[in-house]
Amino acid sequence: MSRIMALPRRLSWSAVTATAALETLVHRLYSQDAAATNQLKLSSLALSFGLFWIANVFVCALYFTFIYPFYVSPLRHLPSPGGRHWLMGHMPQLSKSAPGECSRTWNKEVEHDGLLRFFMFFNQERLIATSPKAVADITVANSYVWEKQSVVRMALSTVTGVGLVTSEGDEHRRQRRSMMPAFQFRHIKDLYPVFWDKSREVVQAMTRTLDGGSGSGGGGGGGAEGRLYVSHWASLATLDIIGMAAMGRDFSAVRDPDNKLVRQYTRVFEGQSLLRVFLVLGTVLPQWLIEELPVPRIREFRDAMRAIRSVCQELIDEKRAKLRAQKRDAAAAAAAADDVDILSIALESGQFTDEGLQNQLMTFFAAGHETTSVSLTWAVYALCLNPAMQARLRAEVRANLPSVDDGAAARAVTSADLDRLPYLNAVVSETLRLYPSVPLTGRVAMRDTTVQGVAVARGTAVTIPQWAINVDRGLWGDDAEAFDPDRWLDARADGTCALNNTGGAASNYAMSTFLHGPRSCIGAAFARAEFACLLAAWVGRFEFELVDKTLMDPRKLKVKGGVTIKPEDGLHVIARVVDGY
């Protein structure tokens, strides 16, 4: 029965047109005599064909727009938000909101059981999955049934090629299996000194800015105060970290934000508006043609892409030469042992071509730079709203970690040091929960399947809205929308606190920031470690408060988004160096 119900949805426009043409031709050929070959009859035939074709198109459009979604679709019983336009569906609401905002509102206001239905242009159906069961069905039980939409993969692959983010099926399994060793904890823990050293560097640069550009950046004397653009400094810091951790190359973004490599990187990876252009053009043009369009912005993007990939190839060649020398020379082997970056580990696996290695690096840049930068921005905002929490975190950092001016201790900071700071890790977890940098994830069913027991036809699109799930009151309680790091802490008998992994949520799927299953973020542990080091160094040195005090009311903060979601105007703060660190 489900197949019969789904049949109308699968009707092809070309099949309808071809059928109509065939019926008309057969009718005319066998109902007219030889005289029908004259011009008048041919004109009549053409007119009949045209009118019949138009009628078929009209009937099909009418059916798929106004009949199928509401009277035939197996999803018609699912609840939907109000305010639907008769032709444009919920697009007017979606177009006026940042990504994830509508999902968060609908999830809170529409009574549902974990699945919602909304409508795009011409009443095309879309699903929103919010319950643990629905999310588990999509991300774990049937993860390879659900793929990214082809136009999204095309747009992303203009940057990453066929990497972990854009590959599907067996190719994704192979790539993930080959890259997993690079993201195991035994390798991530070796990167903590890199994270801390770069965190020290950016804090010292920020301090010099507050001092008017004088001095070494030391903060022992305290007192320096001024405005800082958090989003700018967060981006520079995470760019340097991603360069060192991914490929062992210092981009020197903090020391020289205007250097050529940084400009090229920014042109490629921070052009979310260009990504939206690729998404739109990808619906009508092939990828190769889009990349060759004679548009200045696309030409600049293409040139920058080639430059970045050229740097990637240089490093691949350099590290391959190191590996060969390592096999011949014990001294070279000792030097190569210090290489803990992702590229070195992936190269040693022997599972990738040079192009494949480039794709993995570009994927890591695309997925790992702005996401952590945005998370750090949100953390500073949350701590500005909660000065007592900021002071508590500062006290914990100063009691357990060396000063950012202590260069001798920089390489001594380890994962164990950070793990001993429960409140720091609680603040990190709470920021990732309340402000997931990627607000939603889209998938499309590649075959007929079920979600939470509901039959879903092939071609149905679904949204997993992290921005909504992470603040679902049914999962997190009545204070779901409050910033409360203590939800991640359990009191011990001796008066200390221990970190828990659930935040008190009713399900593991309540925290969807990094998704779940085979398509979950492979770099989640990396991102958390990098985020924790940066936040500890920043809050250990500075006291932050908002420049615009009206933003103390979160409802006044406007957000914007593409792939990530962040404050519309960035985040401007007054930073004050606090004595003693």
Protein Blocks (a to p, Z undefined) as FASTA:
>chain_A
ZZmmmmmmmpcfklmmmmmmmmmmmmmmmmccfklmpmklmmmmmmmmmmmmmmmmmmmm
mmmmmmmmmmmomklmpccdehiafklommlmmmmpcehklmmmmmmmpgcehiacddde
hhiacdddfbfklmmmmmmmmmmmpccdfklmmmmmmmnopafklpgcjllmmmmmmmmm
mmgmklmmmmmmmmmmmmmmmmmmmmmmmnnopajhiaklgoiacdddfklmmmmmmmmm
mmmmmnopaeklmmmmmbmklmmmmmmmmmmklmmmmmmmmmmpcfklmmmpccfklmmm
mmmmmmmmmmmmmmmmmmmmmmmmmmmpmklmmmmmmpmcfklmmmmnopacfklmmmmm
mmmmmmmmmmmmmmmmmmmmmmmmmmmlmmmmmmmmmmmpccfklmklmmmpcfklmmmm
mklmmmmmmmmmmmcfblbdcdddfbdcdeehiacdehiacdddfklmmmcfklnojklm
pccfklmpccdfkopacddfklopabfklpmknogajlbcfklmmmmmmmmmmmmmmmmm
pccddfblmlmpmklpccddfkbccdfklpaddddddehZZ
